[in-house]
Amino acid sequence: MKKSAEGVVRSGQKLLVLLEKYKFVLLVILTGIVLLTLPDLGGSATAREQAAAMESDGLAFDLDGLERKLADTLSRVEGAGKVSVALTVKTSTRQVLAQDASTSQKEGETEESRSTVVVSRGSGREEAVPLQQIYPQFQGALVVCEGADDPGIRLAMVEAVSALTGLGSDKISICKGK
């Protein structure tokens, strides 16, 4: 019995010597295994991060939020009172994507081909490369405020909405509210 216990101790000591000798190799292997499993584990987190990045970059357009912010700002004009704003848009938000164009000539004919440029994000995911974000164009604005009976307030409202939206004064209507 004593001999088998000594054998176990010796094999344990040999194992410790081997671990000490190859600890860096084992560490590299373990790191590789962890890195291989990371794309699968973090897939949903990266999608959330991308959505948050898009919103923080201003890629998401929130018409209701813009109307609330504009109404809050206009209500601070002296004499305006309570203000509400309604905006209409002509076009929606869109992105211009990067494209790769190539031309070829065969027998006097010119052929042009275009393809969208994509970037690989790992784990087989590919994303198009955006060049430009085009925000919607406003079509008109309606501002309802308590102080609209004063021509000075009406003028201030028209100028403010025009400055913030790019609309001409003929596309902005100011009405008196209750």
Secondary structure, 3 states (H helix, E strand, C coil): CHHHHHHHHHHHHHHHHHHHHCHHHHHHHHHHHHHHHHHHHCHHHHHHHHHHHHHHCCCCCCHHHHHHHHHHHHCCCCCCCCEEEEEEECCCCEEEECEEEEEEEECCEEEEEEEECEEECCCCCEEECEEEEECCCEEEEEEEECCCCCHHHHHHHHHHHHHHHCCCHHHEEEEECC
